[in-house]
Amino acid sequence: MTETDFRTGIGFDFHRLVENRILVLGGIRIPCDKGLLGHSDADVLVHAICDALLGACGLDDIGIHFPDSDPAYRGISSLELLKKTCALVDANGFRIVNVDAVVLAETPKIMPFRREISARILQAMRAAQPRAFNLKATTTEGCGMIGRGEGIGAMATALIERRPPERDGAS
């Protein structure tokens, strides 16, 4: 095994909560009187996952690949960005081992949506193993912007491994 067989990456995202926006986390709409402000659907969870995967590959960050200055990404589902990110992971000769993520939100409660969020993310990642994605949620106990309900954040870590070279059948 060489040093580069396994690689890790971390991702973090935060968006402000505003009126007249739909709240999307992990690719699903969550009932809330506010939504996250952003160019795409502003899904902080998926954005953090994308950044963790891109970082593990050494491929910069989500803003480089899917800039908010590009009208093609206006209102796009972040799950589509995750699919494109996973294609980049694959194109660079890696496969996803696992992603671990946490949502930081005072409200709404995320855990009632955990199974549906996990299913959507696993599907977008085309993960065969259900344990390839793990989701947690926490509050900030009323402290800071998150605690005051002004925004939602997410963090993620990713572990990837280099795929073995394809054999062409020759001996």
N, C-alpha and C positions, 0 to 999 in steps of 0.2 A: 504494500500500500504506500502511495506517495502522499506528500503533504496536501495535495490538491484533490484527493479523492472525495473528501467531504468539505463543505463550505457552509458557513452560517451567515445570516443577514438579519438585521433588525429594521423595523419600520415603525413610524409614529405619525399620526395625523390628528388634527383637531380642526373643527369647524364651529362657527357660531350658530346658535339656534335663532331662527327668525320666524316671524309670522308669515303666513301665506306660502309656505313651502311644505311639501310632503316629506315626512321623515322616512328615510330608507337606510336600513342597516343590514349588512349581510345579504343584500339583494332583495329584501322584503320590505313592504310598507308596514310601518309600525304606527298604531294609533297614537297620535300626539297632537297637541294644539299648535306646535311649531315644528319646523323642519330645519335641516342643515343648509346653510348658505354655501353655494359653490357653483362652479361652471358646469360640472357634470351633475349627477344626482347627489353628489357630496357625501357618498357613503364612506365615512371615516374608517370603518372596519376593513372594507375591501382595499381602500387606499393604503392602509398600513401593511396589509398582506402583500400587496404589489411591491411596495418599497422594500419589504423584507426579502422577497424573492429576487428582485432586481439587485439589491445589495449583495446577496449571496453570490450572484453571478458576476459581480463587479460591473454592473451595467447602469451606473448612475441612479436616477430616481424617476418616479412617476411623472414629475413635471417635465423632464427631458423627453420622455417617450410620448407623453400625451399632454402637451402644453395647453393651458387654459386660454392661450391666445389663438388656438386653432378651432375654428367654428365647427369642425367635424366632431368635436367632443362635447359640444354644448348639449346638456341634458342627457348625455349617454348613460346607459346603465353601467355602473362600475363593474358589474359582473363581466361585461364585454371587455373591459380593460384588463380584468383578471385573466380572462381567456387568452388575450393577446400577450400578457405577461408570461403565462405558462408556456405559450408557443415560443417565446424568446428563451425561456429556460431550456426547453427541449432543443431548440436550434443551436444552443451553445454547448450541447453535449451533456446536459445534466438531467436528473430526474428529482422530483420532490420527494423527500423522505417524510418530513412532517412540517406543519405550521402550527404554532401555538399563539393564541391571541387573547387579548383582554380589552373589553370596552369599558371606558370610564364615563359613567353617567349617573347623575343624581335621579333623573327621571327622563323617560319612562323606564320601568323595570324591563330588562332585556331577557332575563332567564325564561320567561314563559314562551319566548320565541326561539329558544336555543336550538331545538331539533330542526326546525324549518330553516333557520340560518345556516346551520352546519350542513344540511342536505344541499342547499343551494351552492355553498362554497365548494363542497366536495365535488359536486357536479361540474362546476366551472373549472376546477382544477383537474378534472377527469381522473380523480383519485380512486383507485381500486380498493384501497384499504380505508375503512371508516375512521381508523385512528390517525389518519394522515392529517386531520384537522382537529384541534381542540379549542373550545371557546370558553372563556370565563368573563365575568362582569363584576365590577365593583363601583362603589361610590367614593366620593372624597369627603364623606361625613360633613357635608355642608361648607367645606372650605374652598376658596378660590372660585374661578369662573365656572368650573364644572359644578361645584357645590351650590352655587347660586342659580344654576339652571341656565347659564348663558351659552353653554356649548357642550359638545360631546367629543371625547377623545378616544383613540384606540392605539394599542401597541401590538406588535406582532414580531415573532422570531420565526425564521425558516431554516431548515436544514436540508441541504441538497447534496446529492452525490453524483460524481461523474459516472455516466453510463459506460459499461464496458464496450469496447469496439465491436461493431457488427462483424460477424464471421461471414465470409462469402461462400462457404461450403468447400473451399479448396483446402487440401491438406498440406 
